[in-house]
Amino acid sequence: MNVTTLPKPPRVGLVSLGCPKNLVDSERIMTKLRSDGYDMSSDYAGADVVLVNTCGFLDSAKEESLEAIGEAIAENGRVVVTGCMGKEAELIRERFPDVLAITGAHEYEQVIGAVHEASPMPANAFLNLVPEGGLKLTPRHYSYLKISEGCNHRCAFCIIPHLRGDLVSRRPDAILREAEKLVAAGTRELLVISQDTSAYGVDIRHFSRPWKGGEVRAHMTDLSRELGKLRAWVRLHYVYPYPHVNDVIPLMAEGLVLPYLDIPFQHASPKVLRAMRRPANDVKVLERIRSWREQVPDLAIRSSFVVGFPGETEEDVAYLLAWLEEAQLDRVGAFRFEPVEGAPATSMSDQVPADIKQERYERVMALSARISAEKLTRKVGSTIDVLIDAVDPETGGATGRSKADAPEIDGEVHLRDAGGLKPGEIVQVRVEDADEHDLYGVPFDLA
C-alpha cells in the first residue's frame, strides 16, 4: 500500500502592534495564509518567516515597532514588515537592510505575496484548511468588525490619513455576512471599529445593497440595526459626534446595540479644538450627552483627550477639567501630546514642556479616576449582565466585562464563586464592591 506523506507546511510567526484596526488586519492576513496552507508559529524559533505588523501613529509607537523588527531579525532573521510604518520603508531599510519585504497598511495582497515568496507553500490540497469563522487573535467569544479604512479628517496632531489614506467603506452586505459567520463561530460580542465609524458610507454615498429580502444602506444607523438583529452584543467604537449619532440612541434603548459610545473628543477648550482642527462646540456636546442619557440612563461614554497640545494654557486645562466634571464620562483615557513627523502640530510654536504635560496629564487622570469611582460605587447592590472572559478553576474566580466595558481599554468585573462558568457565557451578577475602575461581584444565583 502506497502511503502519501504530507509535506510540512511553512510556519509563520506574527507580531501585531498598535490598535484594534491593526489586529483585524493581522487576523485577515493570518486567515488568508492559513487558507493557503501555512501553519502558525507561537515563537521565533519555530517560524520559517516572521510577520511584523507595525504601528506608526506616534514616535513612541514607531520606536516600539522598530524594536520589534530588530528583535525578530535577531531571533529569526527572516522578517516581513507590514502596517503603518510601511510608509517609512527607507527608514526601516536603513536600520534593517536584511528585511525581506515591506508593505503598507491593509495591503493584504502584497503581504500574502511577500510571505509566499519568502517561504513558498508546497502544493498539496490537504494543507489548505481554515476555520469557517477565520483565524482570530482575540478570544473566540468577541471579535473586532472593521467597517471601513482610512479617514477624511485632517486633525493637526494625526498622520492616520497619510498612513491609511482617505475613507474607504466596505459594502454593508459584506460586513453583515462576515458578522453572521463570526456569530455562527461563537462570537458573543461584535466590536465595530474604523477610523471614523460615524462617517461610514459617506464615500459611497450610503448606497443600498440587497439583504434578507430587503435592502440595507451603507450607513452607521442601518448597519447597527442589522447587526443588532444577530443577537450578539454590538459595541460601537470611534464614533464622531455627528448629528445622526442621535439616531443610534433609540437602538440602544431597544436593546439592539449596547448602551456604549466610544467618542474621541480629544479636548474641550474651543481654542485648543480649533488649533487641533476639531469640532469646537463643547456646549452643544454637553447638551447632547444629557439628551442621550435621558433616553438611555445606563449609557456609558468613553473618550480620549490630548493634554499639552501646542499653545494649550492653564486656562484651557481648567476649562477641560470643568467640562469633564460636567460631562461625567464613564471611561477616560488621556495622552500627553507627542510630536509626530509629518503632523502639522509638530511644527507649531508654543510647544508645551514635558514636565508641564505630565502634570496636566496627572490632573486629568486623577479627576477621571474620581468620577469613575463615584459612578461605579453607585452600582453596588445592582444586578448587571456580564460577559465572561476568563475563569480560574483553582480559585473559583472569574473575570468578565459589563456592557459598559470594552476589552483591554476599560474596566473589568471580578467574580467570586464562579469556577463553574465558561468564557463566552453571559451571566447576571450582583455587584458587591467597586474601586476606581473595576467592579466586584458574584453570580446572581449565588448572591
GUVOLO-353093 format. One line per field, with one value per residue (C-alpha): x, y, z; residue in one letter. Coordinates in nm, 4 decimals, padded with zeros to 6 digits. Layout:
residues N
X = c(X_...);
Y = c(Y_...);
Z = c(Z_...);
res = c(A_...);
***
This chain:
residues 447
X = c(00.0000_00.1352_00.1110_00.1425_00.3420_00.2177_00.4874_00.5233_00.3769_00.5836_00.5202_00.4532_00.5154_00.3309_00.3985_00.0930_00.1337_-00.0933_-00.4681_-00.7584_-00.7721_-00.4218_-00.5348_-00.8144_-00.5618_-00.3456_-00.6428_-00.7290_-00.3706_-00.3330_-00.6697_-00.5620_-00.2232_-00.3881_-00.6290_-00.3204_-00.1941_00.0546_00.0878_00.1206_00.4195_00.3989_00.7712_01.0575_01.2480_00.9665_00.8860_01.0058_00.9191_00.8073_00.5482_00.5659_00.2514_00.3712_00.2148_00.3325_00.0816_00.3281_00.7059_00.6973_00.4875_00.7343_01.0229_00.8339_00.7778_01.1443_01.2424_01.0032_01.1527_01.5027_01.4096_01.2533_01.5647_01.7905_01.5834_01.4767_01.6348_01.3533_01.1162_00.8355_00.7172_00.3674_00.1345_00.1500_00.5298_00.5312_00.5137_00.8657_01.0303_01.3561_01.3931_01.3293_01.5698_01.8372_01.8251_01.7410_01.8712_01.8008_01.4206_01.2702_00.9799_00.7941_00.4285_00.1869_-00.1274_-00.4100_-00.2132_-00.3246_-00.2319_00.1236_00.1731_00.0493_00.2654_00.5727_00.5191_00.4662_00.7898_00.9859_00.8620_00.6796_00.3947_00.4249_00.1416_-00.0962_-00.4745_-00.4827_-00.2951_-00.5361_-00.7688_-00.9135_-01.1959_-01.5241_-01.5059_-01.1474_-00.8430_-00.8719_-00.6137_-00.8829_-01.0711_-01.3447_-01.6300_-01.5563_-01.4478_-01.3492_-01.5532_-01.3833_-01.6313_-01.4003_-01.0413_-00.8842_-01.0136_-01.1236_-01.0338_-00.7130_-00.6520_-00.3353_-00.1833_-00.2575_-00.0971_-00.3500_-00.4781_-00.1164_-00.0656_-00.4000_-00.5491_-00.8961_-01.2140_-01.2929_-01.6120_-01.6893_-02.0152_-02.2824_-02.3839_-02.0207_-01.9902_-02.3116_-02.2088_-01.8804_-02.0684_-02.3034_-02.0072_-01.8422_-02.1581_-02.2085_-01.8495_-01.9107_-01.8747_-02.0919_-01.9715_-01.9046_-01.6767_-01.7396_-01.4226_-01.2889_-01.1047_-01.4409_-01.7443_-01.9894_-01.8645_-01.9255_-02.0694_-02.0052_-01.7569_-02.0028_-02.2985_-02.4641_-02.5698_-02.8005_-02.7431_-02.9899_-03.0100_-03.2508_-03.5292_-03.4885_-03.2111_-02.9533_-02.7862_-02.4164_-02.4890_-02.3966_-02.7587_-02.8793_-02.5732_-02.6092_-02.9755_-02.8988_-02.6046_-02.8309_-03.0615_-02.7822_-02.8433_-02.4813_-02.3563_-02.2780_-02.0288_-01.9565_-01.6040_-01.4508_-01.7816_-01.7516_-02.0492_-02.2175_-02.5907_-02.7000_-02.5442_-02.8710_-03.0462_-02.8400_-02.9549_-03.3067_-03.1390_-02.9665_-03.2985_-03.4410_-03.1502_-03.0210_-02.6933_-02.5015_-02.5522_-02.1915_-02.0276_-01.6559_-01.6197_-01.2729_-01.3443_-00.9675_-01.0224_-01.2953_-01.1402_-01.2781_-00.9429_-00.7479_-01.0050_-00.9788_-00.5999_-00.6411_-00.8796_-01.1558_-01.5256_-01.5295_-01.8901_-01.8418_-02.1702_-02.3767_-02.1912_-02.2847_-02.6489_-02.6443_-02.4864_-02.7673_-03.0274_-02.8697_-02.8722_-03.2338_-03.3189_-03.0711_-02.9941_-02.7289_-02.5383_-02.1600_-01.9419_-01.5681_-01.3340_-00.9726_-00.8108_-00.4798_-00.3090_-00.0129_-00.1125_00.0931_-00.0429_-00.2515_-00.2674_-00.3624_-00.6980_-00.7527_-00.6729_-00.9080_-01.1776_-01.1171_-01.1346_-01.4595_-01.6019_-01.5103_-01.6768_-01.9923_-01.9852_-01.9292_-01.7825_-01.7635_-01.4245_-01.1451_-00.8021_-00.5537_-00.2384_00.0449_00.0857_00.3692_00.5192_00.4934_00.6889_00.4508_00.1789_00.1131_00.1129_00.4743_00.5959_00.3588_00.5004_00.4343_00.5235_00.4425_00.7371_00.7363_00.7092_00.4021_00.2436_00.2978_00.1457_-00.1619_-00.1948_-00.1918_-00.4629_-00.6908_-00.6400_-00.6937_-01.0244_-01.1346_-01.0478_-01.2554_-01.5555_-01.5231_-01.5016_-01.8110_-02.0118_-01.9049_-01.9832_-02.3422_-02.3675_-02.3005_-02.6107_-02.7385_-02.7616_-02.5825_-02.5118_-02.1501_-01.9722_-01.7183_-01.3657_-01.1624_-01.2210_-00.9754_-01.0985_-00.8376_-00.9562_-01.3173_-01.2872_-01.3726_-01.3205_-01.5636_-01.6969_-02.0235_-02.1967_-02.0005_-01.6601_-01.4741_-01.1912_-00.8440_-00.9265_-01.1993_-01.2582_-01.3459_-01.5872_-01.4178_-01.6323_-01.6079_-01.7698_-01.7710_-01.5483_-01.8266_-01.8631_-01.7087_-01.5583_-01.8234_-02.1138_-02.3291_-02.4459_-02.6279_-02.4052_-02.4854_-02.2339_-02.0788_-01.7949_-01.6150_-01.2904_-01.1734_-01.2017_-01.3429_-01.6472_-01.6570_-01.9474_-02.0967_-02.3209_-02.6821_-02.8000_-02.5373_-02.5968);
Y = c(00.0000_00.3378_00.5938_00.9597_01.1604_01.5150_01.7794_02.0017_02.3420_02.6529_02.8203_03.1926_03.3873_03.7117_04.0226_04.2523_04.6019_04.9036_04.9491_04.7049_04.8014_04.6607_04.3497_04.2994_04.3367_04.0709_03.8359_03.8744_03.8178_03.5078_03.3719_03.4001_03.2433_02.9581_02.9010_02.8821_02.6020_02.7804_02.6862_02.9396_02.9551_03.0855_03.1615_03.2853_02.9567_02.7598_03.0110_02.9978_03.3642_03.6287_03.8936_04.2200_04.4361_04.7799_05.0923_05.4386_05.6689_05.8259_05.8399_05.6161_05.3636_05.3811_05.3107_05.0140_04.8855_04.9255_04.7407_04.4581_04.4365_04.4299_04.1543_03.9466_03.9942_03.8918_03.5896_03.4607_03.6594_03.6171_03.9089_04.0688_04.4103_04.5500_04.8056_05.1807_05.2042_05.0651_05.4305_05.4695_05.1860_05.3800_05.4247_05.0536_04.9504_05.1832_05.0263_04.6694_04.6023_04.2288_04.2703_04.0556_04.2824_04.5933_04.6724_04.9412_04.9241_04.6962_04.5935_04.2346_04.1024_04.2396_04.0923_03.7499_03.7650_03.8568_03.5613_03.3252_03.4469_03.4275_03.0794_02.9062_02.6712_02.3076_02.2235_01.9959_02.0230_01.8650_02.1586_02.4331_02.4322_02.7218_02.7517_02.8904_03.1989_03.2760_03.2728_03.5045_03.6685_03.7565_03.5041_03.3154_03.4976_03.8505_03.9816_04.3144_04.4026_04.6591_04.8533_05.0959_05.2009_05.5457_05.8839_06.2114_06.4272_06.6272_06.6693_06.8678_06.6029_06.2984_06.1312_05.8483_05.9783_05.9837_05.6273_05.4741_05.7152_05.8659_05.6893_05.3677_05.1988_04.8296_04.7123_04.6721_04.3261_04.2086_04.3371_04.1650_03.8352_03.8489_03.9257_03.6312_03.3955_03.5279_03.4821_03.1329_03.0510_03.1522_03.5303_03.6819_04.0401_04.2360_04.5383_04.7734_04.9642_05.2049_05.5355_05.7164_05.4929_05.7823_05.8574_05.5026_05.5058_05.8747_05.7865_05.5508_05.7859_05.5492_05.3187_05.0274_04.6574_04.3664_04.1976_03.9379_04.0122_04.3884_04.6429_04.7832_05.1214_05.1816_05.3971_05.3623_05.3608_05.0978_04.8820_04.8981_04.7970_04.4936_04.3886_04.4080_04.1513_03.8919_03.8825_03.9422_04.2375_04.5205_04.7797_05.0978_05.2402_05.5621_05.7425_06.1092_06.3059_06.3840_06.4701_06.1243_05.9648_06.0737_05.8112_05.5297_05.6089_05.4600_05.1365_05.1252_05.1842_04.8886_04.6643_04.6149_04.7962_04.8154_05.1384_05.2379_05.5067_05.5500_05.9145_06.0705_06.4232_06.4983_06.8255_07.0643_07.4098_07.5709_07.7406_07.4141_07.2258_07.4853_07.4542_07.0754_07.1234_06.9511_07.0429_07.3086_07.3400_07.1963_07.3339_07.1592_06.8336_06.8556_06.9128_06.6072_06.3927_06.4966_06.4118_06.0717_05.9847_06.0881_05.8293_05.5650_05.6181_05.3446_05.4807_05.4517_05.7023_05.6589_05.9111_06.0104_06.3505_06.5059_06.7341_06.9577_07.0412_07.3361_07.6628_07.4967_07.7257_07.6757_07.8331_07.5688_07.2913_07.4415_07.4532_07.0863_06.9817_07.1755_07.0181_06.6687_06.7384_06.8402_06.5594_06.2818_06.0472_05.6850_05.5950_05.8400_05.7929_06.0798_06.1209_06.3676_06.5411_06.3835_06.5476_06.3179_06.3707_06.4860_06.6141_06.9920_07.0305_06.9163_07.2421_07.4693_07.7316_07.7369_07.3710_07.2718_07.1480_06.7782_06.8361_07.0557_06.7963_06.5338_06.7485_06.8222_06.4562_06.3567_06.6122_06.4862_06.1238_06.1941_06.3700_06.0952_05.8266_06.0025_06.0370_05.6715_05.5547_05.7556_05.6203_05.2606_05.2847_05.3697_05.0302_04.8382_04.6351_04.6305_04.3347_04.3575_04.1357_04.0225_03.8537_03.6093_03.6425_03.4104_03.1541_03.0264_02.6805_02.6653_02.9789_02.9633_03.3174_03.4620_03.7860_03.9429_04.2681_04.4540_04.6301_04.9399_04.7750_04.7175_04.4628_04.5808_04.9534_04.9696_04.8101_04.4546_04.2695_04.0267_03.7402_03.5034_03.1578_03.1435_02.8447_02.6639_02.9348_02.9295_03.2066_03.3450_03.2964_03.5977_03.5812_03.8044_03.9353_04.1017_04.3852_04.3761_04.6276_04.8756_05.0675_05.3360_05.1160_04.7708_04.6057_04.3010_04.0615_03.7164_03.5297_03.6236_03.2743_03.2657_03.6188);
Z = c(00.0000_-00.1016_00.1768_00.0933_00.3432_00.3587_00.3370_00.6392_00.5605_00.6295_00.9652_01.0060_01.3245_01.3916_01.5981_01.5881_01.7320_01.7651_01.7647_01.7167_01.3489_01.3113_01.4962_01.2437_00.9614_01.1286_01.1623_00.7940_00.6856_00.9016_00.7887_00.4259_00.4984_00.6872_00.3971_00.1747_00.3982_00.6223_00.9882_01.2650_01.4992_01.8540_01.8755_01.6622_01.6637_01.5018_01.2294_00.8707_00.8347_01.0860_01.0003_01.1987_01.1713_01.2774_01.4274_01.3244_01.4916_01.7383_01.7524_02.0602_01.8648_01.5766_01.8124_01.9575_01.6040_01.5157_01.8329_01.7404_01.3912_01.5394_01.7821_01.5038_01.2884_01.5769_01.6807_01.3390_01.0563_00.8022_00.8511_00.6506_00.7707_00.7134_00.8713_00.9199_00.9184_00.5672_00.4637_00.6050_00.4167_00.3726_00.7481_00.8067_00.5272_00.6616_01.0060_00.9000_00.5469_00.5820_00.5996_00.3244_00.2275_00.3457_00.2699_00.3877_00.5992_00.4780_00.1677_00.2134_-00.1290_-00.1087_00.2390_00.1316_-00.1793_00.0248_00.2589_-00.0347_-00.1939_00.1311_00.2192_-00.0689_00.0100_-00.1038_-00.3421_-00.1515_-00.1282_00.2173_00.3655_00.2588_00.5573_00.7596_01.0159_00.8833_01.1068_01.0074_01.2327_01.5310_01.7516_02.0044_02.2228_02.0423_02.2144_02.0930_01.7542_01.6017_01.2936_01.0718_00.8575_00.6770_00.6224_00.6296_00.7415_00.5811_00.8839_00.8909_01.2632_01.3310_01.5592_01.3443_01.0420_01.0013_00.6626_00.5423_00.6631_00.5685_00.3142_00.2914_00.3997_00.2103_00.3309_00.2962_00.1423_00.4108_00.2939_00.3084_00.6653_00.7692_00.6089_00.7996_01.1212_01.0643_01.0214_01.3366_01.5432_01.3999_01.5024_01.8635_01.8800_02.1538_02.1134_01.7939_01.8365_01.5436_01.4541_01.1916_01.1920_01.1889_01.2412_01.2085_00.8564_00.7368_00.3841_00.3076_00.0341_-00.1381_-00.0922_00.1543_-00.1278_-00.0521_-00.1070_-00.1028_00.2366_00.3770_00.1305_00.1664_00.1459_00.3848_00.3445_00.3949_00.6979_01.0640_01.1825_00.9338_00.9862_01.3649_01.3427_01.1255_01.3421_01.6464_01.4905_01.5137_01.8916_01.9882_02.1881_01.9425_02.0687_01.8701_01.8724_01.7311_01.6896_01.5974_01.7377_01.4054_01.4265_01.3062_01.6151_01.7790_01.5650_01.7183_02.0731_02.0196_01.9038_02.2418_02.4171_02.2203_02.3232_01.9675_02.0385_02.3660_02.5619_02.4951_02.2855_02.2281_02.1195_02.0737_02.1997_02.2359_02.4294_02.5459_02.5154_02.1949_02.1340_02.1543_01.9474_01.6706_01.6775_01.6572_01.3598_01.5547_01.6076_01.8800_02.0047_02.3536_02.4940_02.2284_02.3009_02.6694_02.5752_02.3504_02.6215_02.8593_02.5935_02.5260_02.8943_02.9295_02.6628_02.7826_03.1540_03.1665_02.8642_02.9142_02.7312_02.6939_02.5382_02.4965_02.5484_02.4488_02.7022_02.6334_02.2755_02.1408_02.2771_02.5491_02.8546_03.2177_03.1329_02.8653_03.1134_03.3726_03.1035_03.0201_03.3855_03.4389_03.1209_03.2397_03.5745_03.3906_03.1325_03.3893_03.1298_03.2377_03.0913_03.0086_02.8594_02.8387_02.6332_02.6538_02.3164_02.1256_01.8175_01.5161_01.1983_00.9279_01.1619_01.1376_01.5160_01.5331_01.3790_01.5719_01.8063_02.1829_02.2401_02.5985_02.8117_02.9033_03.2792_03.2348_03.0046_03.2718_03.5449_03.3343_03.2414_03.6078_03.6912_03.4141_03.5127_03.8833_03.8142_03.5765_03.8325_04.0985_03.8663_03.7644_04.1263_04.2220_03.9285_03.9890_04.3613_04.2724_04.1004_04.4226_04.5066_04.1490_03.9113_03.5768_03.2764_03.2479_02.9561_03.0999_02.9567_03.1802_03.4550_03.7176_03.8309_04.1083_04.2878_04.1718_04.0417_03.7030_03.5134_03.2746_03.1405_03.1716_02.8840_02.9864_02.9368_02.6116_02.6245_02.7245_02.7390_03.0056_03.3435_03.4374_03.6640_03.9030_04.0337_04.3278_04.3431_03.9646_03.8863_03.7016_03.4390_03.0918_02.8749_02.6447_02.8859_02.9677_03.3286_03.5728_03.8510_04.1814_04.2340_04.5815_04.5633_04.3365_04.3010_04.0588_03.7506_03.8311_03.9844_04.2131_04.2493_04.2499_04.0006_04.0757_04.1650_04.4433_04.5704);
res = c(M_N_V_T_T_L_P_K_P_P_R_V_G_L_V_S_L_G_C_P_K_N_L_V_D_S_E_R_I_M_T_K_L_R_S_D_G_Y_D_M_S_S_D_Y_A_G_A_D_V_V_L_V_N_T_C_G_F_L_D_S_A_K_E_E_S_L_E_A_I_G_E_A_I_A_E_N_G_R_V_V_V_T_G_C_M_G_K_E_A_E_L_I_R_E_R_F_P_D_V_L_A_I_T_G_A_H_E_Y_E_Q_V_I_G_A_V_H_E_A_S_P_M_P_A_N_A_F_L_N_L_V_P_E_G_G_L_K_L_T_P_R_H_Y_S_Y_L_K_I_S_E_G_C_N_H_R_C_A_F_C_I_I_P_H_L_R_G_D_L_V_S_R_R_P_D_A_I_L_R_E_A_E_K_L_V_A_A_G_T_R_E_L_L_V_I_S_Q_D_T_S_A_Y_G_V_D_I_R_H_F_S_R_P_W_K_G_G_E_V_R_A_H_M_T_D_L_S_R_E_L_G_K_L_R_A_W_V_R_L_H_Y_V_Y_P_Y_P_H_V_N_D_V_I_P_L_M_A_E_G_L_V_L_P_Y_L_D_I_P_F_Q_H_A_S_P_K_V_L_R_A_M_R_R_P_A_N_D_V_K_V_L_E_R_I_R_S_W_R_E_Q_V_P_D_L_A_I_R_S_S_F_V_V_G_F_P_G_E_T_E_E_D_V_A_Y_L_L_A_W_L_E_E_A_Q_L_D_R_V_G_A_F_R_F_E_P_V_E_G_A_P_A_T_S_M_S_D_Q_V_P_A_D_I_K_Q_E_R_Y_E_R_V_M_A_L_S_A_R_I_S_A_E_K_L_T_R_K_V_G_S_T_I_D_V_L_I_D_A_V_D_P_E_T_G_G_A_T_G_R_S_K_A_D_A_P_E_I_D_G_E_V_H_L_R_D_A_G_G_L_K_P_G_E_I_V_Q_V_R_V_E_D_A_D_E_H_D_L_Y_G_V_P_F_D_L_A);
***
